[in-house]
Amino acid sequence: MQLIGMLDSPYVRRVAIALQLLDLRFEHQSLSVFSTFAQFAQINPVVKAPTLVCDDGGVLMDSTLILQYAHALSPTRRLVPTALADLQNALHIEGLALAACEKAVQIIYERKLRPAEKLHEPWVVRVAGQLRAACDGLEHALAQHPLAATSAGISQAGVSTAVAWHFIQQMVPDMVPTERYAGLVAYAALAEALPEFRAAPHGDSVYRHGG
């Protein structure tokens, strides 16, 4: 399999980490949806990151759908609980983490892609409030239902939470003050120390098996 997309995307990164935890080998191409648009389009004309090229050549996109496929492939492990109450809680946390990523990305695009004279500050304020609400929810969820932060025990909800927090602090730290989120800070630090996270660091590097 080939994972296409840059690890500065939280969506690409959460897939790269999960594939390792699921014991699925893959190659990684660090292609940008901006600077290498044409090259990316040759693989997936929609140019959506992450893209997964399956062993038979089939192309999948959207991190959640790719992870659903990866779980079906994994011979050894699931990162999502099966008991209904546990599943509901995991999906609640996963939804908050993905919402946090989405709102952070919206702020980044607003700041970096939109001309300064076109910047609509009320929209930025609204999205920033949604971002902090998602982080508030994650902080509360971690306090109520602590997540494992070991290679053997971490869940997909845990992966997404840690990746989301790290992304926010790398890209829009001014929007989410760390002193308000001691639980998220501590949890992300533990997760980022795991070998699966270190092998796929945020940025423009390339994941390498066993890295």
N, C-alpha and C positions, 0 to 999 in steps of 0.2 A: 504494500500500500504506500501511497505517497500523500503526505499532508502538505497542502499548498497554502502559504500565507505567512506573514511576519509575526514573530513572537511579541511584538509590541502591541498586538491586538489581544485583548483578554479572551476573546472567543477562540482564536487560534491556540493560545497558550493553554487554556483549560482542556482542549482536546489533546494537545501534545502530552500533557501531564497524565491525563486519564488513560491514554493508550498505553503508556508505560505501566501504570498501575494494573491495567487489565492484561498485562503480559502479551501485548500485541506489537510485533515488530513493524516499523514503518520508516520510510525515508522522508526527509523534510526539505522542501524547497522554499526558501525565504523570499517570496515574491510579493511586491507591493501592489496594492490596487491603484496606486498613483504613479510612482516612478517607473514601474514595469508593467503598466496596464496592458500593452499589446502582447507581451509574453504571457501574462496571466490569461488573457482572452483566448489564446491558442489552446489552453487547457480547459477553461470554463468560460464560454462567451459571456456569461452573466457577470463575471469578475467579482465573485463574492468570496470573502475570506471568513472562515476557513473553507477550503474545498478539499475533499478527499477523493483521490483516484484509487479505486478498489483494484484488487489483484486481477480481476477480469476486464479492467479498463473502464468500468462504469464510474460515473462521476456523481458524488453526493455533495451537497452544500448545506449550510446552517449547522452550527455547532451542536445544537440539541439533537437534530436528526442524525448527525454523524455519530454522536455518542450512543444513541439508541441502536444503531447498526453495530457499533463496537461492542456493546454489551451482548448482542446476539452472537458475536464472533468469539468472545472470550472463553477460553477453555477452563479457566481457573477461578474466576472471581466476578462478583457483581459489586458495583459502587452505589447501588440504589437498594434500599431495603424492600422487602416483600410484604411485611406485616402492614396492614392498612394504616394504623395510627402513625407508625414510624414513617411510612411513605408520605403521608400527608404533611408531616412536619418537615421532612427532607425537601419536598417540593415547595413548601412555603419558603424555606431558606433559599433554595435555588432561585425561586422567582425574585426574591429580594436582591440577591447577588446580581442576577441578570439585569434587573431594573437599574441597579446602581451603575453597572457597566454602560447601559444604554444612555443614561442621563449624562454620565461623564463624557461619553463619545459625542453627544450632542453639543456639549459645551466646547469641547475641543474643536469640532467642525465650525462652530459659530465664531470662535476666536481666530482660527487659522485659515479658514477657507472663505469666509464672507468678508468683503471689503469693509474697512473700518467705518466708512460713512453709511453702510447698510446695516450695521450692528443694531439689533433691536434689544435694548437693555431689559425691558420688562419680560421678554422671553427668556433671557439668560437668568434673571432672578427667579422666574417660575421653575425653570429646569433645575437650578441649583437647589431650590427648596425640595423638589422631588428627589434629588440625589441624596440630600441629607436625611430625608424621611426614610429612604431605603436603608441608609447606614444606621439610622436609629433602630429600624426594625431588625437588622442583623445583630446589632449590639444587644438588643433585648432577647433575641432568639438564642444567642450564645450563652447568655446568663441563665436562661430557662432550660436549655437543652445543650449542654456542652458537647462540642464535636471533637472526635478523635483527631490527633495530629501526628500520626505515625504512618509509615508506608503500609503497614499491614492493616491499619484500622481506618484510615481516612476515607470518607465517602465523597461522592460527586458534589454534594452540597458543600462539604468542607473545601474541596478543591476550588470550586467556583467562588466561595466566600473569600478565601485567601488571595486568589488571583484578582478578584475585583478590588479588594482593598489595596493591594500592591499597585495595581494599575492607576487607581485614583491618586495615590500618593506620589506616583511617578509623573503623572500628567496634569492633574488639577489639584495639587495639595492645598492651595489657598481656599478651595471651596469646602473642605472638610477638615476641621481642626482635630488633630490627633488627640488632644487632651480630653476631648468629649467621648472618645471611643477606646478606652483602655482594653476592653475585651477583644476588639478587633485587632488592635495593635499587637497584643500578646499572641493571639492565635495565628495571625499571618506570619509573625516572626518564627514560630515553631514550624509552620508548614513550609516556609521558604527555605528552611534548613534541610529539608528532606532531599535525598538524591534525585528524585523525579522532578522536583522543582528546579534544583540547581542545573540539571541537564537541559532544561528549557527555560533559560532566563529571559525576563522581559527585555526586549530590544531587537536589534537587527541580526543577531547571531543565528546560527543554524543548529538545531538539535542533532546530536549524534548519539547513536545507540551506545549505551554504556558510558556516556559522557559525565 
